[in-house]
Amino acid sequence: MTVMVTWKQFSEEVPTLADAVQARFTAHKHHVLATLRKDGSPRVSGTEVEILDGRLVLGSMFGALKAKDLVRDGRYALHSNPGEHTMEGGDAKIAGIAREVTGDEFEAVLESYTYEVPKPLHLFVLDIDEVVHTTVDGEHMYVDLWKPGKEITRFTK
């Protein structure tokens, strides 16, 4: 069985990596989300994410195809916007299971936004199964892979 963690748990377990990944997701507003269509094929969508009260949160227009995908099958992959022509700060990817929040949790998440959120909408908390942070230093590329409960594994290329 796959172990999932919240953003808070991830950031407590590996704070330096969490800081680097958070910097990638806050450096730019728009990122790329991969979901699964009904037939199992991938769908890639632009999206925005927020880190709110220890949760990685994705909001979506109500009825959007990516939201329907996540309601049906919560598996996702999220890729940070790498910026223009540079690897400064690295590149970040997060994968896991999205779960739609409703009721009191929906209201609590909505209240934690620091700006007005258009309604109606879907709100998802993105639980984390894997984080990858890739950096380039001179002639070397470093790929740091983290999974819940494990040490960071570094690959050098």
Secondary structure, DSSP 8 states (H G I E B T S, - for coil): ----B-HHHHHHHSHHHHHHHHHHHHH-S-EEEEEE-TTS-EEEEEE-EEEETTEEEEEEETT-HHHHHHHH--EEEEE----SS--TT-EEEEEEEEEE--HHHHHHHHHH-SS---SSEEEEEEEEEEEEEEEEETTEEEEEEE-TTS--EEEE-
